[in-house]
Amino acid sequence: MQNLKQYCAAATTMNKIEHIGIAVRNLSVSVPLFEKLLNSHCYKTETVESEQVNTAFFKQAETKIELLESAGPEGIISNYISKKGEGIHHIAFEVSDIYAEMKRLKEEGFILLNEEPKEGADNKLVCFLHPKSANGVLIELCMEKPMSDV
């Protein structure tokens, strides 16, 4: 019973699916497509220089869709699309404490792609888990940056 309590307590550390990241070749083509598909306007675009990625966000109820376009030929998204094509790139989970969640997941045997949270799009601190440790799915942890960091 103790293990079940620990499992249930740990399961609440990921609050919700924050967004689904979709790799696209071209935002100028994909944004209008998703505006029609979702019957919703893109509410924000942003470039994340450290990742060489341009983003566009849509909100559907409590979940966001993030379109990801490579900002250069050597970017992560360009490499992803050349190997796998356009499509779902990652699932992001909102966490209350990214540092505690990174520690917990590392202790559970998951492979972190970065040892410290990085600045991501949409005012977030982010960390990715290697797909090898999550059944082939790239997982992103994200937490709203504290006001003192903004």
C-alpha distance (Angstrom), angle and dihedral (degrees) to the residues before:
residue distance angle dihedral
M1 . . .
Q2 3.83 . .
N3 3.82 90.6 .
L4 3.81 90.4 51.9
K5 3.83 90.5 52.2
Q6 3.81 90.6 49.6
Y7 3.79 90.3 48.2
C8 3.81 93.0 49.4
A9 3.80 92.2 47.1
A10 3.81 91.3 49.5
A11 3.80 92.4 46.7
T12 3.80 91.4 64.0
T13 3.82 93.8 60.6
M14 3.81 91.5 85.8
N15 3.79 102.9 64.6
K16 3.79 101.8 -168.2
I17 3.78 144.8 -40.6
E18 3.80 100.6 -71.0
H19 3.78 96.8 -172.6
I20 3.76 145.9 -24.7
G21 3.79 114.8 -126.4
I22 3.80 117.3 -143.0
A23 3.80 121.3 -168.4
V24 3.82 113.3 -137.5
R25 3.78 133.5 177.1
N26 3.77 96.4 -137.6
L27 3.82 130.2 16.9
S28 3.81 91.9 -160.9
V29 3.82 88.3 63.8
S30 3.81 99.2 33.4
V31 3.82 100.1 46.6
P32 3.84 93.9 61.2
L33 3.82 89.7 43.5
F34 3.82 92.4 53.7
E35 3.81 91.7 42.4
K36 3.82 87.5 59.3
L37 3.80 93.6 40.8
L38 3.82 95.4 49.1
N39 3.82 95.9 31.2
S40 3.79 85.9 -131.8
H41 3.78 136.6 107.3
C42 3.79 124.5 -114.4
Y43 3.81 102.9 -104.7
K44 3.79 99.7 -166.7
T45 3.79 143.2 15.2
E46 3.77 123.9 -167.6
T47 3.80 141.1 167.3
V48 3.80 119.6 -133.8
E49 3.80 101.8 -157.6
S50 3.82 95.6 -170.2
E51 3.82 90.3 59.5
Q52 3.83 96.9 34.8
V53 3.79 90.3 -126.2
N54 3.79 136.0 133.9
T55 3.80 114.8 -151.1
A56 3.79 137.1 -161.9
F57 3.81 122.1 -168.7
F58 3.78 133.8 -149.7
K59 3.79 126.3 -179.9
Q60 3.79 123.6 -145.2
A61 3.81 111.6 179.5
E62 3.82 105.3 -57.4
T63 3.80 96.5 -18.1
K64 3.77 129.8 79.2
I65 3.78 129.4 -149.4
E66 3.81 115.0 -146.4
L67 3.80 118.1 -162.1
L68 3.80 111.9 -155.1
E69 3.80 123.5 -155.9
S70 3.79 123.6 178.5
A71 3.80 112.5 -110.9
G72 3.80 90.2 -154.2
P73 3.80 142.8 13.2
E74 3.82 92.2 -99.7
G75 3.81 96.0 47.5
I76 3.79 125.3 123.3
I77 3.81 92.5 -111.3
S78 3.81 93.0 49.2
N79 3.81 89.4 53.2
Y80 3.81 91.3 46.0
I81 3.83 93.5 50.6
S82 3.82 92.7 46.7
K83 3.84 89.0 55.7
K84 3.81 103.2 34.7
G85 3.80 108.2 10.7
E86 3.78 127.4 -129.1
G87 3.78 118.2 -33.3
I88 3.76 145.4 83.4
H89 3.79 108.5 -6.0
H90 3.81 103.4 174.1
I91 3.78 147.5 -16.4
A92 3.80 116.3 -128.4
F93 3.77 123.9 -153.5
E94 3.78 123.8 -159.2
V95 3.79 112.5 -128.1
S96 3.78 129.8 -172.0
D97 3.81 95.2 -142.1
I98 3.78 114.7 21.9
Y99 3.80 93.4 -173.2
A100 3.81 93.2 54.6
E101 3.81 91.8 44.1
M102 3.81 92.2 49.7
K103 3.82 89.7 50.4
R104 3.81 92.1 47.6
L105 3.80 94.2 48.5
K106 3.80 93.1 45.9
E107 3.83 89.1 51.7
E108 3.83 88.1 50.2
G109 3.83 89.5 56.9
F110 3.80 101.3 -101.3
I111 3.80 117.2 143.8
L112 3.81 113.4 -122.5
L113 3.80 115.9 -150.6
N114 3.79 90.5 -151.5
E115 3.80 128.7 30.0
E116 3.81 94.0 -148.1
P117 3.81 128.0 37.0
K118 3.81 114.3 -95.7
E119 3.78 129.8 -148.9
G120 3.77 109.9 -94.9
A121 3.78 136.4 179.5
D122 3.79 124.1 -69.7
N123 3.83 95.3 34.6
K124 3.82 93.9 -63.6
L125 3.78 138.9 139.4
V126 3.80 107.7 -138.3
C127 3.78 142.9 -170.2
F128 3.79 127.6 -178.0
L129 3.80 128.6 -145.6
H130 3.79 117.8 -142.3
P131 3.81 111.3 -105.6
K132 3.84 89.7 -130.9
S133 3.78 88.8 70.0
A134 3.83 95.8 45.6
N135 3.82 105.3 49.6
G136 3.80 93.1 -87.6
V137 3.81 96.2 -50.8
L138 3.81 120.6 123.7
I139 3.81 105.0 -135.0
E140 3.79 123.2 -161.7
L141 3.78 123.2 -161.7
C142 3.78 113.4 -156.0
M143 3.76 135.1 -176.4
E144 3.79 129.7 -179.1
K145 3.80 108.6 -104.4
P146 3.80 111.6 -109.0
M147 3.80 113.4 -105.2
S148 3.82 91.1 -112.5
D149 3.84 88.9 61.0
V150 3.80 96.0 49.8
